[in-house]
Amino acid sequence: MQAQRTAADRAYYAAFLYSRDQLCRKGYITPYYNAEDHRHVTEGLRKHVGNIANDEKRMREHRNSVTYEAGDVGYPSLQWMLDTAEKIIDLVSKLKHADKRK
């Protein structure tokens, strides 16, 4: 059980940290390297990648649940967390650099 909880936590943070750093490098967000970055990443994903931001936000909520509550990993499943993290990382890696001329 603890291994699943840890894996769910790491899946979220893998997607979050990669997204934060790539969105910054590509000129879409300016990170503050604090708790506000979670909101900035979700907003950046929503604006530049689309509906995957809803899944990223859901991953964060689920990550908080499995980290701070004693229940099962349950729904969404660990496999959903892993698959979604992979999808987010893939989509963010394909983003082009922001056009600064706008």
C-alpha positions as CSV (number, residue, x, y, z in Angstrom):
1,M,0.0,0.0,0.0
2,Q,2.7,2.5,0.9
3,A,4.5,1.8,-2.4
4,Q,1.4,2.7,-4.3
5,R,0.9,5.9,-2.3
6,T,4.6,6.9,-3.0
7,A,4.3,6.0,-6.7
8,A,1.1,8.2,-7.0
9,D,2.9,11.1,-5.3
10,R,6.0,10.7,-7.5
11,A,3.8,10.5,-10.7
12,Y,2.2,13.8,-9.9
13,Y,5.5,15.5,-9.0
14,A,7.2,14.1,-12.2
15,A,4.5,15.7,-14.3
16,F,4.4,18.9,-12.3
17,L,8.1,19.6,-12.1
18,Y,8.8,18.8,-15.7
19,S,5.8,21.0,-16.8
20,R,7.0,23.8,-14.6
21,D,10.5,23.8,-15.9
22,Q,9.5,23.3,-19.5
23,L,6.8,26.0,-19.4
24,C,9.4,28.3,-18.0
25,R,12.1,27.5,-20.5
26,K,9.7,27.9,-23.3
27,G,8.6,31.3,-22.1
28,Y,5.0,30.5,-21.0
29,I,5.3,31.0,-17.2
30,T,7.6,32.5,-14.6
31,P,7.9,30.2,-11.7
32,Y,8.2,31.4,-8.1
33,Y,9.5,28.1,-6.8
34,N,6.8,28.0,-4.1
35,A,3.3,26.6,-3.6
36,E,1.9,29.1,-6.1
37,D,3.6,27.3,-8.9
38,H,1.0,24.5,-8.8
39,R,-1.7,27.0,-9.8
40,H,0.6,28.6,-12.4
41,V,1.4,25.3,-14.0
42,T,-2.3,24.3,-14.2
43,E,-3.1,27.6,-15.8
44,G,-0.2,27.4,-18.2
45,L,-1.2,23.9,-19.2
46,R,-4.9,25.0,-19.7
47,K,-3.8,27.9,-21.8
48,H,-1.2,26.2,-24.0
49,V,-1.9,22.5,-24.0
50,G,-5.7,22.3,-23.3
51,N,-7.9,19.9,-21.4
52,I,-5.0,17.9,-20.0
53,A,-4.8,20.7,-17.3
54,N,-8.0,19.3,-15.9
55,D,-6.3,15.9,-15.4
56,E,-3.2,17.6,-14.0
57,K,-5.4,19.3,-11.4
58,R,-7.2,16.1,-10.6
59,M,-3.8,14.4,-10.2
60,R,-2.8,17.1,-7.7
61,E,-6.0,16.6,-5.7
62,H,-5.5,12.8,-5.7
63,R,-1.9,13.2,-4.8
64,N,-2.9,15.3,-1.8
65,S,-5.5,12.7,-0.8
66,V,-3.1,9.7,-0.9
67,T,-0.4,11.7,0.9
68,Y,-2.4,13.1,3.7
69,E,-5.3,10.7,4.2
70,A,-5.1,7.0,5.2
71,G,-7.4,5.6,2.5
72,D,-6.5,3.4,-0.4
73,V,-5.1,4.8,-3.6
74,G,-8.4,3.8,-5.2
75,Y,-9.9,6.1,-7.8
76,P,-8.3,7.4,-9.9
77,S,-6.1,4.4,-10.0
78,L,-2.4,4.4,-9.7
79,Q,-2.2,3.3,-13.4
80,W,-4.3,6.4,-14.4
81,M,-1.8,8.6,-12.4
82,L,1.2,7.0,-14.2
83,D,-0.5,7.2,-17.6
84,T,-1.6,10.8,-17.1
85,A,1.8,11.9,-15.9
86,E,3.4,10.4,-19.0
87,K,0.8,12.1,-21.3
88,I,1.4,15.5,-19.7
89,I,5.1,15.1,-20.0
90,D,4.8,14.1,-23.7
91,L,2.5,17.1,-24.5
92,V,4.6,19.6,-22.7
93,S,7.8,18.3,-24.4
94,K,6.1,19.0,-27.8
95,L,5.2,22.6,-27.0
96,K,7.0,25.2,-29.1
97,H,8.7,28.2,-27.6
98,A,6.4,31.1,-27.0
99,D,6.3,33.8,-29.6
100,K,7.5,36.9,-27.7
101,R,6.4,39.3,-30.5
102,K,2.8,39.3,-29.4
